[in-house]
Amino acid sequence: MEALQGKSCAADIHLKTTGQTWLGDLEASGSNHIRLRLLPTETGALPRLAVGTSVDCAVGEGAKRFFAEGKVLKQEGAVVWLDVPCNWTRTERRISNRSSTAFPVSYHSKDFNGKASCVDIGVGGFRLRVRHTIPKGTAVSVDFILPGDDVPVRTDGLVLRMDGTDGFDLGVEIGVKFIRMRPADGARIAKYCHM
C-alpha cells in the first residue's frame, strides 16, 4: 500500500450491510486511514454511511490492487474517511463462485456507450450497474480488466435482463451473457471466480 500513498487512484468500497458496491477515487492515505471521493450516480445520488459502518475496501487497479476491511469514520457529501489497518493485502476477501468485486467496465452498442460498474461476475456473464436503461436483447461489446490482473478482456455480450435497484437511486442493473469469449479470457475469469 505504501506505493499508493500520495497518489490519486481508483478505489471501491463494498458495504457489508447492504451488499452494494460504490466506485470512487483515493484522495489521501495515512498509516491507518484513507480518504475516498465516491462517484455519484447519474442523478447525483450517494450512499449515506453511518459512523462505524463496516466496509471492504479495494484500492488500485489490475495487478496493483490492495484490499482491506475498514470502518467509516465520517462522511461529508461524496468524501468518506475510513479507518483501515496498517497492513493491506494483495488477496481479495470477497470471492465466491460468482465474485462480487466491483470494477469498471466500458460498454458499446449500436445505441449506447458508457461506463458501468460490475456488480458480480461468473464465467457465463456478469451483472452491471449502468446509468440508463439498456433493453433486453441488446448486443454489447465490453472491455474490462479483472482485479489483480493486467490483461484487458474484450468480448461481446447480450443483455438478458434489466432491473431497477433498491435504495439510493442506484440506476439500473443489467445481466449480460458473454458470447464469443476467447478461451484464454474465459479461463482467467474462471480462475478469478475460483471455479
KOLVODREN-385682 format. One record per residue (C-alpha): x, y negated, z. Coordinates in steps of 0.25 Angstrom, whole numbers, plus 5000, padded with zeros to 4 digits. Example, Ala and Ser with C-alpha at 12.3 -4.5 7.8 and 13.67 -1.06 7.14 Angstrom:
REM KOLVODREN-385682
504950185031;505550045029;
This chain:
REM KOLVODREN-385682
500050005000;501249915002;501349904987;500049834986;500249734997;500149584992;499549634979;498149624974;497649754969;496349844967;495649894979;494349964983;493650004995;492750114997;491650095008;491550215017;490150175022;489450165008;490450234998;490550104990;491850064984;492249924981;493349874972;494249754976;495649694976;496649704987;496949564991;497949585002;498449685011;499149695025;499749805033;498349855038;497349775030;496949735016;496049625009;495249664997;494349584988;493149674984;492649664970;491149624970;490049684961;489649604948;488549534957;489549504967;489149604978;490249654988;490149745000;489949695014;490949765022;490749765037;492049755046;492549895049;491949955036;492850075032;493350085018;494250165010;495250065002;496050084989;497049984985;497849984972;497550054958;498050184952;499250254958;499450134967;498150154975;498150154990;497050205000;496650175014;495450175023;495050035029;494149955037;493449815033;494049705042;493249595035;492549555022;492449415016;491649425003;492449504994;493649515003;493849625012;494849655023;495149795027;495949855038;496749975032;497850065037;499350025034;499550155026;498750175013;498750305006;498850334991;497750444993;496350414990;495450465002;494150454995;494250574986;493150684983;492850754970;492250634966;493150514970;492450384975;493650294974;493350164967;494250124955;493950024944;493450074930;493350004917;492150044908;491850014894;490650044885;489849984873;489149894882;489849884895;491249854900;491749834914;492449874927;491849974937;492150044950;492250194951;491350244962;491750384960;492350474950;492350624947;492950704935;491650684927;491450534929;491350424939;490350324945;490650184942;490150054949;489849954938;489349814938;488149834928;487249934923;487850034912;486750124907;486750274908;487350334895;488350224893;489650274887;490850204894;492350204893;493050204907;494450164911;494950184925;496150234934;495950334945;496450284959;497850344961;498050364946;498750264936;498250324923;496950264917;495750344914;494950304901;493750384897;492350384892;491150404901;489650404900;488750334911;487850444917;487150364928;486950224933;486550184947;486450054955;487150054968;486650024982;487149904991;487949784988;487549774973;488649864968;488249874954;487949994946;488550134947;488750224935;489050364933;490050394921;490350524916;491750544909;491750584895;492950614886;493850614898;495350644896;495650774903;496850714910;495950604915;494950704920;496050774927;496550654934;495050614938;494850764944;496150754952;495750614957;494450674962;495150794968;494250894960;
